[in-house]
Amino acid sequence: MNDKYFAVPWEALKISDDRKKALLDVSKQDLKQAPGFNKKHWPDLSARDQTIVIYEFYGVPLPEEEPKDAK
C-alpha cells in the first residue's frame, strides 16, 4: 500500500490451490491498521516486542523460542 511495507508471519499466509500464489486473508481496511514501516526505516524484527505486535495482529501464535542450551 503506497510506501508502507508489512512484515507478515509465514504462518499467516496460505498457498493457493494451484500453488502459484501466497494469499493473505486481510481486508484493505484492516491492512491500513496493520503494523507497517517505511522502506527506509525497517523495524528491528529481532526485538521480541516488535515480533509480538506483528503476530498478534495477524492472529497467529508466536513460534516457540529454542532453549539457549539447545544444540
mmCIF file as Biopython writes it, N, C-alpha, C and O atoms, coordinates in Angstrom:
data_model
#
loop_
_atom_site.group_PDB
_atom_site.id
_atom_site.type_symbol
_atom_site.label_atom_id
_atom_site.label_alt_id
_atom_site.label_comp_id
_atom_site.label_asym_id
_atom_site.label_entity_id
_atom_site.label_seq_id
_atom_site.pdbx_PDB_ins_code
_atom_site.Cartn_x
_atom_site.Cartn_y
_atom_site.Cartn_z
_atom_site.occupancy
_atom_site.B_iso_or_equiv
_atom_site.auth_seq_id
_atom_site.auth_asym_id
_atom_site.pdbx_PDB_model_num
ATOM 1   N N  . MET A ? 1  ? 0.847  -1.178  0.000  1.0 0.0 1  A 1 
ATOM 2   C CA . MET A ? 1  ? 0.000  0.000   0.000  1.0 0.0 1  A 1 
ATOM 3   C C  . MET A ? 1  ? 0.888  1.235   0.000  1.0 0.0 1  A 1 
ATOM 4   O O  . MET A ? 1  ? 1.462  1.605   1.024  1.0 0.0 1  A 1 
ATOM 5   N N  . ASN A ? 2  ? 0.988  1.839   -1.114 1.0 0.0 2  A 1 
ATOM 6   C CA . ASN A ? 2  ? 1.813  3.033   -1.294 1.0 0.0 2  A 1 
ATOM 7   C C  . ASN A ? 2  ? 3.230  2.780   -0.813 1.0 0.0 2  A 1 
ATOM 8   O O  . ASN A ? 2  ? 3.902  1.883   -1.325 1.0 0.0 2  A 1 
ATOM 9   N N  . ASP A ? 3  ? 3.700  3.553   0.163  1.0 0.0 3  A 1 
ATOM 10  C CA . ASP A ? 3  ? 5.065  3.404   0.653  1.0 0.0 3  A 1 
ATOM 11  C C  . ASP A ? 3  ? 5.140  2.654   1.970  1.0 0.0 3  A 1 
ATOM 12  O O  . ASP A ? 3  ? 6.177  2.675   2.633  1.0 0.0 3  A 1 
ATOM 13  N N  . LYS A ? 4  ? 4.056  1.991   2.362  1.0 0.0 4  A 1 
ATOM 14  C CA . LYS A ? 4  ? 4.036  1.245   3.610  1.0 0.0 4  A 1 
ATOM 15  C C  . LYS A ? 4  ? 4.360  -0.219  3.328  1.0 0.0 4  A 1 
ATOM 16  O O  . LYS A ? 4  ? 3.749  -0.845  2.461  1.0 0.0 4  A 1 
ATOM 17  N N  . TYR A ? 5  ? 5.318  -0.753  4.063  1.0 0.0 5  A 1 
ATOM 18  C CA . TYR A ? 5  ? 5.700  -2.151  3.944  1.0 0.0 5  A 1 
ATOM 19  C C  . TYR A ? 5  ? 5.190  -2.906  5.169  1.0 0.0 5  A 1 
ATOM 20  O O  . TYR A ? 5  ? 4.981  -2.316  6.229  1.0 0.0 5  A 1 
ATOM 21  N N  . PHE A ? 6  ? 4.991  -4.218  5.014  1.0 0.0 6  A 1 
ATOM 22  C CA . PHE A ? 6  ? 4.456  -5.022  6.096  1.0 0.0 6  A 1 
ATOM 23  C C  . PHE A ? 6  ? 5.311  -6.256  6.321  1.0 0.0 6  A 1 
ATOM 24  O O  . PHE A ? 6  ? 5.734  -6.912  5.369  1.0 0.0 6  A 1 
ATOM 25  N N  . ALA A ? 7  ? 5.560  -6.564  7.574  1.0 0.0 7  A 1 
ATOM 26  C CA . ALA A ? 7  ? 6.181  -7.835  7.938  1.0 0.0 7  A 1 
ATOM 27  C C  . ALA A ? 7  ? 5.020  -8.765  8.269  1.0 0.0 7  A 1 
ATOM 28  O O  . ALA A ? 7  ? 4.234  -8.492  9.176  1.0 0.0 7  A 1 
ATOM 29  N N  . VAL A ? 8  ? 4.919  -9.852  7.533  1.0 0.0 8  A 1 
ATOM 30  C CA . VAL A ? 8  ? 3.811  -10.787 7.719  1.0 0.0 8  A 1 
ATOM 31  C C  . VAL A ? 8  ? 4.393  -12.149 8.090  1.0 0.0 8  A 1 
ATOM 32  O O  . VAL A ? 8  ? 5.264  -12.660 7.387  1.0 0.0 8  A 1 
ATOM 33  N N  . PRO A ? 9  ? 3.923  -12.735 9.179  1.0 0.0 9  A 1 
ATOM 34  C CA . PRO A ? 9  ? 4.413  -14.066 9.548  1.0 0.0 9  A 1 
ATOM 35  C C  . PRO A ? 9  ? 4.059  -15.093 8.467  1.0 0.0 9  A 1 
ATOM 36  O O  . PRO A ? 9  ? 2.963  -15.051 7.907  1.0 0.0 9  A 1 
ATOM 37  N N  . TRP A ? 10 ? 4.974  -16.004 8.177  1.0 0.0 10 A 1 
ATOM 38  C CA . TRP A ? 10 ? 4.708  -17.051 7.197  1.0 0.0 10 A 1 
ATOM 39  C C  . TRP A ? 10 ? 3.428  -17.802 7.535  1.0 0.0 10 A 1 
ATOM 40  O O  . TRP A ? 10 ? 2.686  -18.211 6.641  1.0 0.0 10 A 1 
ATOM 41  N N  . GLU A ? 11 ? 3.169  -17.983 8.827  1.0 0.0 11 A 1 
ATOM 42  C CA . GLU A ? 11 ? 2.001  -18.739 9.272  1.0 0.0 11 A 1 
ATOM 43  C C  . GLU A ? 11 ? 0.687  -18.052 8.914  1.0 0.0 11 A 1 
ATOM 44  O O  . GLU A ? 11 ? -0.361 -18.698 8.913  1.0 0.0 11 A 1 
ATOM 45  N N  . ALA A ? 12 ? 0.720  -16.770 8.613  1.0 0.0 12 A 1 
ATOM 46  C CA . ALA A ? 12 ? -0.492 -16.032 8.254  1.0 0.0 12 A 1 
ATOM 47  C C  . ALA A ? 12 ? -0.825 -16.183 6.764  1.0 0.0 12 A 1 
ATOM 48  O O  . ALA A ? 12 ? -1.915 -15.813 6.328  1.0 0.0 12 A 1 
ATOM 49  N N  . LEU A ? 13 ? 0.101  -16.719 6.002  1.0 0.0 13 A 1 
ATOM 50  C CA . LEU A ? 13 ? -0.105 -16.883 4.560  1.0 0.0 13 A 1 
ATOM 51  C C  . LEU A ? 13 ? -0.629 -18.273 4.242  1.0 0.0 13 A 1 
ATOM 52  O O  . LEU A ? 13 ? -0.272 -19.253 4.896  1.0 0.0 13 A 1 
ATOM 53  N N  . LYS A ? 14 ? -1.471 -18.339 3.240  1.0 0.0 14 A 1 
ATOM 54  C CA . LYS A ? 14 ? -1.978 -19.608 2.719  1.0 0.0 14 A 1 
ATOM 55  C C  . LYS A ? 14 ? -1.527 -19.709 1.268  1.0 0.0 14 A 1 
ATOM 56  O O  . LYS A ? 14 ? -1.445 -18.701 0.566  1.0 0.0 14 A 1 
ATOM 57  N N  . ILE A ? 15 ? -1.238 -20.911 0.828  1.0 0.0 15 A 1 
ATOM 58  C CA . ILE A ? 15 ? -0.832 -21.132 -0.559 1.0 0.0 15 A 1 
ATOM 59  C C  . ILE A ? 15 ? -2.080 -21.468 -1.375 1.0 0.0 15 A 1 
ATOM 60  O O  . ILE A ? 15 ? -2.918 -22.262 -0.947 1.0 0.0 15 A 1 
ATOM 61  N N  . SER A ? 16 ? -2.192 -20.850 -2.563 1.0 0.0 16 A 1 
ATOM 62  C CA . SER A ? 16 ? -3.356 -21.085 -3.422 1.0 0.0 16 A 1 
ATOM 63  C C  . SER A ? 16 ? -3.373 -22.541 -3.880 1.0 0.0 16 A 1 
ATOM 64  O O  . SER A ? 16 ? -2.349 -23.224 -3.851 1.0 0.0 16 A 1 
ATOM 65  N N  . ASP A ? 17 ? -4.543 -23.004 -4.301 1.0 0.0 17 A 1 
ATOM 66  C CA . ASP A ? 17 ? -4.695 -24.387 -4.754 1.0 0.0 17 A 1 
ATOM 67  C C  . ASP A ? 17 ? -3.746 -24.734 -5.897 1.0 0.0 17 A 1 
ATOM 68  O O  . ASP A ? 17 ? -3.256 -25.860 -5.984 1.0 0.0 17 A 1 
ATOM 69  N N  . ASP A ? 18 ? -3.488 -23.764 -6.769 1.0 0.0 18 A 1 
ATOM 70  C CA . ASP A ? 18 ? -2.581 -24.029 -7.886 1.0 0.0 18 A 1 
ATOM 71  C C  . ASP A ? 18 ? -1.109 -23.848 -7.488 1.0 0.0 18 A 1 
ATOM 72  O O  . ASP A ? 18 ? -0.202 -24.016 -8.304 1.0 0.0 18 A 1 
ATOM 73  N N  . ARG A ? 19 ? -0.897 -23.501 -6.206 1.0 0.0 19 A 1 
ATOM 74  C CA . ARG A ? 19 ? 0.434  -23.357 -5.608 1.0 0.0 19 A 1 
ATOM 75  C C  . ARG A ? 19 ? 1.285  -22.275 -6.303 1.0 0.0 19 A 1 
ATOM 76  O O  . ARG A ? 19 ? 2.514  -22.350 -6.316 1.0 0.0 19 A 1 
ATOM 77  N N  . LYS A ? 20 ? 0.609  -21.276 -6.876 1.0 0.0 20 A 1 
ATOM 78  C CA . LYS A ? 20 ? 1.311  -20.200 -7.571 1.0 0.0 20 A 1 
ATOM 79  C C  . LYS A ? 20 ? 1.250  -18.867 -6.836 1.0 0.0 20 A 1 
ATOM 80  O O  . LYS A ? 20 ? 1.929  -17.911 -7.212 1.0 0.0 20 A 1 
ATOM 81  N N  . LYS A ? 21 ? 0.418  -18.806 -5.768 1.0 0.0 21 A 1 
ATOM 82  C CA . LYS A ? 21 ? 0.240  -17.539 -5.053 1.0 0.0 21 A 1 
ATOM 83  C C  . LYS A ? 21 ? 0.242  -17.775 -3.556 1.0 0.0 21 A 1 
ATOM 84  O O  . LYS A ? 21 ? -0.197 -18.817 -3.069 1.0 0.0 21 A 1 
ATOM 85  N N  . ALA A ? 22 ? 0.743  -16.786 -2.840 1.0 0.0 22 A 1 
ATOM 86  C CA . ALA A ? 22 ? 0.604  -16.754 -1.390 1.0 0.0 22 A 1 
ATOM 87  C C  . ALA A ? 22 ? -0.542 -15.801 -1.095 1.0 0.0 22 A 1 
ATOM 88  O O  . ALA A ? 22 ? -0.558 -14.672 -1.586 1.0 0.0 22 A 1 
ATOM 89  N N  . LEU A ? 23 ? -1.500 -16.251 -0.295 1.0 0.0 23 A 1 
ATOM 90  C CA . LEU A ? 23 ? -2.695 -15.470 -0.021 1.0 0.0 23 A 1 
ATOM 91  C C  . LEU A ? 23 ? -2.696 -14.989 1.428  1.0 0.0 23 A 1 
ATOM 92  O O  . LEU A ? 23 ? -2.291 -15.710 2.340  1.0 0.0 23 A 1 
ATOM 93  N N  . LEU A ? 24 ? -3.157 -13.765 1.616  1.0 0.0 24 A 1 
ATOM 94  C CA . LEU A ? 24 ? -3.274 -13.184 2.946  1.0 0.0 24 A 1 
ATOM 95  C C  . LEU A ? 24 ? -4.716 -12.748 3.133  1.0 0.0 24 A 1 
ATOM 96  O O  . LEU A ? 24 ? -5.204 -11.884 2.405  1.0 0.0 24 A 1 
ATOM 97  N N  . ASP A ? 25 ? -5.398 -13.335 4.095  1.0 0.0 25 A 1 
ATOM 98  C CA . ASP A ? 25 ? -6.819 -13.055 4.314  1.0 0.0 25 A 1 
ATOM 99  C C  . ASP A ? 25 ? -6.975 -11.844 5.234  1.0 0.0 25 A 1 
ATOM 100 O O  . ASP A ? 25 ? -7.281 -11.981 6.418  1.0 0.0 25 A 1 
ATOM 101 N N  . VAL A ? 26 ? -6.760 -10.663 4.668  1.0 0.0 26 A 1 
ATOM 102 C CA . VAL A ? 26 ? -6.875 -9.404  5.403  1.0 0.0 26 A 1 
ATOM 103 C C  . VAL A ? 26 ? -7.520 -8.387  4.469  1.0 0.0 26 A 1 
ATOM 104 O O  . VAL A ? 26 ? -7.111 -8.248  3.316  1.0 0.0 26 A 1 
ATOM 105 N N  . SER A ? 27 ? -8.518 -7.686  4.963  1.0 0.0 27 A 1 
ATOM 106 C CA . SER A ? 27 ? -9.165 -6.670  4.129  1.0 0.0 27 A 1 
ATOM 107 C C  . SER A ? 27 ? -8.252 -5.442  3.995  1.0 0.0 27 A 1 
ATOM 108 O O  . SER A ? 27 ? -7.341 -5.231  4.796  1.0 0.0 27 A 1 
ATOM 109 N N  . LYS A ? 28 ? -8.521 -4.663  2.982  1.0 0.0 28 A 1 
ATOM 110 C CA . LYS A ? 28 ? -7.750 -3.435  2.774  1.0 0.0 28 A 1 
ATOM 111 C C  . LYS A ? 28 ? -7.892 -2.515  3.992  1.0 0.0 28 A 1 
ATOM 112 O O  . LYS A ? 28 ? -6.933 -1.862  4.404  1.0 0.0 28 A 1 
ATOM 113 N N  . GLN A ? 29 ? -9.090 -2.475  4.555  1.0 0.0 29 A 1 
ATOM 114 C CA . GLN A ? 29 ? -9.334 -1.642  5.744  1.0 0.0 29 A 1 
ATOM 115 C C  . GLN A ? 29 ? -8.481 -2.125  6.922  1.0 0.0 29 A 1 
ATOM 116 O O  . GLN A ? 29 ? -7.868 -1.319  7.623  1.0 0.0 29 A 1 
ATOM 117 N N  . ASP A ? 30 ? -8.447 -3.448  7.136  1.0 0.0 30 A 1 
ATOM 118 C CA . ASP A ? 30 ? -7.623 -3.992  8.223  1.0 0.0 30 A 1 
ATOM 119 C C  . ASP A ? 30 ? -6.141 -3.740  7.972  1.0 0.0 30 A 1 
ATOM 120 O O  . ASP A ? 30 ? -5.385 -3.447  8.899  1.0 0.0 30 A 1 
ATOM 121 N N  . LEU A ? 31 ? -5.738 -3.856  6.722  1.0 0.0 31 A 1 
ATOM 122 C CA . LEU A ? 31 ? -4.335 -3.645  6.388  1.0 0.0 31 A 1 
ATOM 123 C C  . LEU A ? 31 ? -3.896 -2.214  6.682  1.0 0.0 31 A 1 
ATOM 124 O O  . LEU A ? 31 ? -2.730 -1.970  6.991  1.0 0.0 31 A 1 
ATOM 125 N N  . LYS A ? 32 ? -4.824 -1.274  6.586  1.0 0.0 32 A 1 
ATOM 126 C CA . LYS A ? 32 ? -4.498 0.110   6.930  1.0 0.0 32 A 1 
ATOM 127 C C  . LYS A ? 32 ? -4.099 0.230   8.394  1.0 0.0 32 A 1 
ATOM 128 O O  . LYS A ? 32 ? -3.330 1.120   8.757  1.0 0.0 32 A 1 
ATOM 129 N N  . GLN A ? 33 ? -4.621 -0.668  9.243  1.0 0.0 33 A 1 
ATOM 130 C CA . GLN A ? 33 ? -4.317 -0.658  10.674 1.0 0.0 33 A 1 
ATOM 131 C C  . GLN A ? 33 ? -3.143 -1.569  11.033 1.0 0.0 33 A 1 
ATOM 132 O O  . GLN A ? 33 ? -2.693 -1.582  12.179 1.0 0.0 33 A 1 
ATOM 133 N N  . ALA A ? 34 ? -2.655 -2.320  10.067 1.0 0.0 34 A 1 
ATOM 134 C CA . ALA A ? 34 ? -1.585 -3.288  10.329 1.0 0.0 34 A 1 
ATOM 135 C C  . ALA A ? 34 ? -0.287 -2.584  10.704 1.0 0.0 34 A 1 
ATOM 136 O O  . ALA A ? 34 ? -0.010 -1.482  10.230 1.0 0.0 34 A 1 
ATOM 137 N N  . PRO A ? 35 ? 0.507  -3.228  11.560 1.0 0.0 35 A 1 
ATOM 138 C CA . PRO A ? 35 ? 1.818  -2.657  11.858 1.0 0.0 35 A 1 
ATOM 139 C C  . PRO A ? 35 ? 2.657  -2.670  10.583 1.0 0.0 35 A 1 
ATOM 140 O O  . PRO A ? 35 ? 2.857  -3.718  9.970  1.0 0.0 35 A 1 
ATOM 141 N N  . GLY A ? 36 ? 3.127  -1.530  10.205 1.0 0.0 36 A 1 
ATOM 142 C CA . GLY A ? 36 ? 3.905  -1.409  8.977  1.0 0.0 36 A 1 
ATOM 143 C C  . GLY A ? 36 ? 5.097  -0.507  9.192  1.0 0.0 36 A 1 
ATOM 144 O O  . GLY A ? 36 ? 5.312  0.008   10.290 1.0 0.0 36 A 1 
ATOM 145 N N  . PHE A ? 37 ? 5.868  -0.319  8.146  1.0 0.0 37 A 1 
ATOM 146 C CA . PHE A ? 37 ? 7.055  0.514   8.242  1.0 0.0 37 A 1 
ATOM 147 C C  . PHE A ? 37 ? 7.407  1.086   6.888  1.0 0.0 37 A 1 
ATOM 148 O O  . PHE A ? 37 ? 6.936  0.606   5.856  1.0 0.0 37 A 1 
ATOM 149 N N  . ASN A ? 38 ? 8.220  2.094   6.895  1.0 0.0 38 A 1 
ATOM 150 C CA . ASN A ? 38 ? 8.724  2.745   5.704  1.0 0.0 38 A 1 
ATOM 151 C C  . ASN A ? 38 ? 9.929  1.965   5.212  1.0 0.0 38 A 1 
ATOM 152 O O  . ASN A ? 38 ? 10.718 1.478   6.023  1.0 0.0 38 A 1 
ATOM 153 N N  . LYS A ? 39 ? 10.088 1.834   3.898  1.0 0.0 39 A 1 
ATOM 154 C CA . LYS A ? 39 ? 11.194 1.034   3.372  1.0 0.0 39 A 1 
ATOM 155 C C  . LYS A ? 39 ? 12.570 1.573   3.782  1.0 0.0 39 A 1 
ATOM 156 O O  . LYS A ? 39 ? 13.561 0.845   3.720  1.0 0.0 39 A 1 
ATOM 157 N N  . LYS A ? 40 ? 12.636 2.823   4.193  1.0 0.0 40 A 1 
ATOM 158 C CA . LYS A ? 40 ? 13.913 3.393   4.636  1.0 0.0 40 A 1 
ATOM 159 C C  . LYS A ? 40 ? 14.130 3.230   6.136  1.0 0.0 40 A 1 
ATOM 160 O O  . LYS A ? 40 ? 15.208 3.536   6.644  1.0 0.0 40 A 1 
ATOM 161 N N  . HIS A ? 41 ? 13.109 2.747   6.850  1.0 0.0 41 A 1 
ATOM 162 C CA . HIS A ? 41 ? 13.198 2.587   8.311  1.0 0.0 41 A 1 
ATOM 163 C C  . HIS A ? 41 ? 12.613 1.243   8.728  1.0 0.0 41 A 1 
ATOM 164 O O  . HIS A ? 41 ? 11.506 1.173   9.260  1.0 0.0 41 A 1 
ATOM 165 N N  . TRP A ? 42 ? 13.369 0.178   8.480  1.0 0.0 42 A 1 
ATOM 166 C CA . TRP A ? 42 ? 12.909 -1.159  8.813  1.0 0.0 42 A 1 
ATOM 167 C C  . TRP A ? 42 ? 12.904 -1.353  10.325 1.0 0.0 42 A 1 
ATOM 168 O O  . TRP A ? 42 ? 13.796 -0.860  11.015 1.0 0.0 42 A 1 
ATOM 169 N N  . PRO A ? 43 ? 11.901 -2.072  10.848 1.0 0.0 43 A 1 
ATOM 170 C CA . PRO A ? 43 ? 11.871 -2.334  12.287 1.0 0.0 43 A 1 
ATOM 171 C C  . PRO A ? 43 ? 12.923 -3.371  12.666 1.0 0.0 43 A 1 
ATOM 172 O O  . PRO A ? 43 ? 13.411 -4.114  11.814 1.0 0.0 43 A 1 
ATOM 173 N N  . ASP A ? 44 ? 13.259 -3.412  13.926 1.0 0.0 44 A 1 
ATOM 174 C CA . ASP A ? 44 ? 14.179 -4.424  14.442 1.0 0.0 44 A 1 
ATOM 175 C C  . ASP A ? 44 ? 13.362 -5.677  14.724 1.0 0.0 44 A 1 
ATOM 176 O O  . ASP A ? 44 ? 12.784 -5.819  15.801 1.0 0.0 44 A 1 
ATOM 177 N N  . LEU A ? 45 ? 13.317 -6.579  13.758 1.0 0.0 45 A 1 
ATOM 178 C CA . LEU A ? 45 ? 12.496 -7.773  13.906 1.0 0.0 45 A 1 
ATOM 179 C C  . LEU A ? 45 ? 13.114 -8.803  14.839 1.0 0.0 45 A 1 
ATOM 180 O O  . LEU A ? 45 ? 12.506 -9.836  15.117 1.0 0.0 45 A 1 
ATOM 181 N N  . SER A ? 46 ? 14.308 -8.528  15.319 1.0 0.0 46 A 1 
ATOM 182 C CA . SER A ? 46 ? 14.886 -9.414  16.330 1.0 0.0 46 A 1 
ATOM 183 C C  . SER A ? 46 ? 14.388 -9.022  17.721 1.0 0.0 46 A 1 
ATOM 184 O O  . SER A ? 46 ? 14.574 -9.769  18.681 1.0 0.0 46 A 1 
ATOM 185 N N  . ALA A ? 47 ? 13.758 -7.859  17.830 1.0 0.0 47 A 1 
ATOM 186 C CA . ALA A ? 47 ? 13.201 -7.413  19.107 1.0 0.0 47 A 1 
ATOM 187 C C  . ALA A ? 47 ? 11.884 -8.143  19.351 1.0 0.0 47 A 1 
ATOM 188 O O  . ALA A ? 47 ? 10.964 -8.066  18.537 1.0 0.0 47 A 1 
ATOM 189 N N  . ARG A ? 48 ? 11.802 -8.835  20.452 1.0 0.0 48 A 1 
ATOM 190 C CA . ARG A ? 48 ? 10.626 -9.670  20.766 1.0 0.0 48 A 1 
ATOM 191 C C  . ARG A ? 48 ? 9.333  -8.840  20.784 1.0 0.0 48 A 1 
ATOM 192 O O  . ARG A ? 48 ? 8.291  -9.319  20.336 1.0 0.0 48 A 1 
ATOM 193 N N  . ASP A ? 49 ? 9.390  -7.610  21.296 1.0 0.0 49 A 1 
ATOM 194 C CA . ASP A ? 49 ? 8.168  -6.799  21.370 1.0 0.0 49 A 1 
ATOM 195 C C  . ASP A ? 49 ? 7.627  -6.473  19.975 1.0 0.0 49 A 1 
ATOM 196 O O  . ASP A ? 49 ? 6.413  -6.445  19.777 1.0 0.0 49 A 1 
ATOM 197 N N  . GLN A ? 50 ? 8.510  -6.229  19.017 1.0 0.0 50 A 1 
ATOM 198 C CA . GLN A ? 50 ? 8.076  -5.972  17.633 1.0 0.0 50 A 1 
ATOM 199 C C  . GLN A ? 50 ? 7.415  -7.215  17.053 1.0 0.0 50 A 1 
ATOM 200 O O  . GLN A ? 50 ? 6.379  -7.128  16.393 1.0 0.0 50 A 1 
ATOM 201 N N  . THR A ? 51 ? 8.015  -8.361  17.303 1.0 0.0 51 A 1 
ATOM 202 C CA . THR A ? 51 ? 7.504  -9.624  16.787 1.0 0.0 51 A 1 
ATOM 203 C C  . THR A ? 51 ? 6.131  -9.927  17.371 1.0 0.0 51 A 1 
ATOM 204 O O  . THR A ? 51 ? 5.233  -10.360 16.648 1.0 0.0 51 A 1 
ATOM 205 N N  . ILE A ? 52 ? 5.960  -9.707  18.664 1.0 0.0 52 A 1 
ATOM 206 C CA . ILE A ? 52 ? 4.684  -9.975  19.323 1.0 0.0 52 A 1 
ATOM 207 C C  . ILE A ? 52 ? 3.571  -9.147  18.696 1.0 0.0 52 A 1 
ATOM 208 O O  . ILE A ? 52 ? 2.492  -9.676  18.428 1.0 0.0 52 A 1 
ATOM 209 N N  . VAL A ? 53 ? 3.806  -7.878  18.459 1.0 0.0 53 A 1 
ATOM 210 C CA . VAL A ? 53 ? 2.795  -6.994  17.853 1.0 0.0 53 A 1 
ATOM 211 C C  . VAL A ? 53 ? 2.378  -7.520  16.482 1.0 0.0 53 A 1 
ATOM 212 O O  . VAL A ? 53 ? 1.189  -7.549  16.166 1.0 0.0 53 A 1 
ATOM 213 N N  . ILE A ? 54 ? 3.321  -7.925  15.689 1.0 0.0 54 A 1 
ATOM 214 C CA . ILE A ? 54 ? 3.035  -8.412  14.333 1.0 0.0 54 A 1 
ATOM 215 C C  . ILE A ? 54 ? 2.236  -9.712  14.383 1.0 0.0 54 A 1 
ATOM 216 O O  . ILE A ? 54 ? 1.217  -9.838  13.705 1.0 0.0 54 A 1 
ATOM 217 N N  . TYR A ? 55 ? 2.687  -10.668 15.172 1.0 0.0 55 A 1 
ATOM 218 C CA . TYR A ? 55 ? 1.997  -11.954 15.253 1.0 0.0 55 A 1 
ATOM 219 C C  . TYR A ? 55 ? 0.596  -11.798 15.830 1.0 0.0 55 A 1 
ATOM 220 O O  . TYR A ? 55 ? -0.336 -12.454 15.364 1.0 0.0 55 A 1 
ATOM 221 N N  . GLU A ? 56 ? 0.432  -10.950 16.825 1.0 0.0 56 A 1 
ATOM 222 C CA . GLU A ? 56 ? -0.894 -10.739 17.405 1.0 0.0 56 A 1 
ATOM 223 C C  . GLU A ? 56 ? -1.847 -10.111 16.385 1.0 0.0 56 A 1 
ATOM 224 O O  . GLU A ? 56 ? -3.017 -10.487 16.314 1.0 0.0 56 A 1 
ATOM 225 N N  . PHE A ? 57 ? -1.351 -9.161  15.601 1.0 0.0 57 A 1 
ATOM 226 C CA . PHE A ? 57 ? -2.217 -8.525  14.610 1.0 0.0 57 A 1 
ATOM 227 C C  . PHE A ? 57 ? -2.777 -9.552  13.633 1.0 0.0 57 A 1 
ATOM 228 O O  . PHE A ? 57 ? -3.964 -9.518  13.309 1.0 0.0 57 A 1 
ATOM 229 N N  . TYR A ? 58 ? -1.931 -10.463 13.163 1.0 0.0 58 A 1 
ATOM 230 C CA . TYR A ? 58 ? -2.371 -11.454 12.178 1.0 0.0 58 A 1 
ATOM 231 C C  . TYR A ? 58 ? -3.005 -12.688 12.817 1.0 0.0 58 A 1 
ATOM 232 O O  . TYR A ? 58 ? -3.439 -13.598 12.111 1.0 0.0 58 A 1 
ATOM 233 N N  . GLY A ? 59 ? -3.062 -12.723 14.146 1.0 0.0 59 A 1 
ATOM 234 C CA . GLY A ? 59 ? -3.750 -13.803 14.843 1.0 0.0 59 A 1 
ATOM 235 C C  . GLY A ? 59 ? -3.094 -15.160 14.737 1.0 0.0 59 A 1 
ATOM 236 O O  . GLY A ? 59 ? -3.773 -16.186 14.726 1.0 0.0 59 A 1 
ATOM 237 N N  . VAL A ? 60 ? -1.783 -15.170 14.659 1.0 0.0 60 A 1 
ATOM 238 C CA . VAL A ? 60 ? -1.073 -16.449 14.617 1.0 0.0 60 A 1 
ATOM 239 C C  . VAL A ? 60 ? -0.183 -16.573 15.848 1.0 0.0 60 A 1 
ATOM 240 O O  . VAL A ? 60 ? 0.336  -15.577 16.352 1.0 0.0 60 A 1 
ATOM 241 N N  . PRO A ? 61 ? -0.011 -17.810 16.332 1.0 0.0 61 A 1 
ATOM 242 C CA . PRO A ? 61 ? 0.814  -17.985 17.530 1.0 0.0 61 A 1 
ATOM 243 C C  . PRO A ? 61 ? 2.284  -17.699 17.252 1.0 0.0 61 A 1 
ATOM 244 O O  . PRO A ? 61 ? 2.791  -17.958 16.160 1.0 0.0 61 A 1 
ATOM 245 N N  . LEU A ? 62 ? 2.940  -17.170 18.245 1.0 0.0 62 A 1 
ATOM 246 C CA . LEU A ? 62 ? 4.377  -16.926 18.138 1.0 0.0 62 A 1 
ATOM 247 C C  . LEU A ? 62 ? 5.114  -18.252 18.033 1.0 0.0 62 A 1 
ATOM 248 O O  . LEU A ? 62 ? 4.724  -19.233 18.665 1.0 0.0 62 A 1 
ATOM 249 N N  . PRO A ? 63 ? 6.169  -18.285 17.242 1.0 0.0 63 A 1 
ATOM 250 C CA . PRO A ? 63 ? 6.965  -19.518 17.187 1.0 0.0 63 A 1 
ATOM 251 C C  . PRO A ? 63 ? 7.633  -19.724 18.547 1.0 0.0 63 A 1 
ATOM 252 O O  . PRO A ? 63 ? 7.996  -18.768 19.232 1.0 0.0 63 A 1 
ATOM 253 N N  . GLU A ? 64 ? 7.779  -20.962 18.906 1.0 0.0 64 A 1 
ATOM 254 C CA . GLU A ? 64 ? 8.436  -21.278 20.179 1.0 0.0 64 A 1 
ATOM 255 C C  . GLU A ? 64 ? 9.899  -20.893 20.071 1.0 0.0 64 A 1 
ATOM 256 O O  . GLU A ? 64 ? 10.559 -21.130 19.059 1.0 0.0 64 A 1 
ATOM 257 N N  . GLU A ? 65 ? 10.381 -20.294 21.143 1.0 0.0 65 A 1 
ATOM 258 C CA . GLU A ? 65 ? 11.802 -19.977 21.194 1.0 0.0 65 A 1 
ATOM 259 C C  . GLU A ? 65 ? 12.579 -21.236 21.527 1.0 0.0 65 A 1 
ATOM 260 O O  . GLU A ? 65 ? 12.180 -22.021 22.388 1.0 0.0 65 A 1 
ATOM 261 N N  . GLU A ? 66 ? 13.678 -21.417 20.844 1.0 0.0 66 A 1 
ATOM 262 C CA . GLU A ? 66 ? 14.541 -22.562 21.120 1.0 0.0 66 A 1 
ATOM 263 C C  . GLU A ? 66 ? 15.306 -22.273 22.400 1.0 0.0 66 A 1 
ATOM 264 O O  . GLU A ? 66 ? 15.841 -21.176 22.559 1.0 0.0 66 A 1 
ATOM 265 N N  . PRO A ? 67 ? 15.370 -23.230 23.315 1.0 0.0 67 A 1 
ATOM 266 C CA . PRO A ? 67 ? 16.138 -23.000 24.547 1.0 0.0 67 A 1 
ATOM 267 C C  . PRO A ? 67 ? 17.587 -22.660 24.228 1.0 0.0 67 A 1 
ATOM 268 O O  . PRO A ? 67 ? 18.164 -23.195 23.281 1.0 0.0 67 A 1 
ATOM 269 N N  . LYS A ? 68 ? 18.168 -21.772 25.018 1.0 0.0 68 A 1 
ATOM 270 C CA . LYS A ? 68 ? 19.532 -21.308 24.757 1.0 0.0 68 A 1 
ATOM 271 C C  . LYS A ? 68 ? 20.553 -22.421 24.807 1.0 0.0 68 A 1 
ATOM 272 O O  . LYS A ? 68 ? 21.589 -22.327 24.149 1.0 0.0 68 A 1 
ATOM 273 N N  . ASP A ? 69 ? 20.294 -23.487 25.577 1.0 0.0 69 A 1 
ATOM 274 C CA . ASP A ? 69 ? 21.265 -24.573 25.668 1.0 0.0 69 A 1 
ATOM 275 C C  . ASP A ? 69 ? 20.996 -25.678 24.649 1.0 0.0 69 A 1 
ATOM 276 O O  . ASP A ? 69 ? 21.679 -26.702 24.668 1.0 0.0 69 A 1 
ATOM 277 N N  . ALA A ? 70 ? 20.000 -25.492 23.746 1.0 0.0 70 A 1 
ATOM 278 C CA . ALA A ? 70 ? 19.697 -26.498 22.719 1.0 0.0 70 A 1 
ATOM 279 C C  . ALA A ? 70 ? 20.792 -26.494 21.665 1.0 0.0 70 A 1 
ATOM 280 O O  . ALA A ? 70 ? 21.376 -25.461 21.340 1.0 0.0 70 A 1 
ATOM 281 N N  . LYS A ? 71 ? 21.046 -27.676 21.150 1.0 0.0 71 A 1 
ATOM 282 C CA . LYS A ? 71 ? 22.096 -27.800 20.116 1.0 0.0 71 A 1 
ATOM 283 C C  . LYS A ? 71 ? 21.538 -28.342 18.847 1.0 0.0 71 A 1 
ATOM 284 O O  . LYS A ? 71 ? 22.272 -28.513 17.873 1.0 0.0 71 A 1 
#
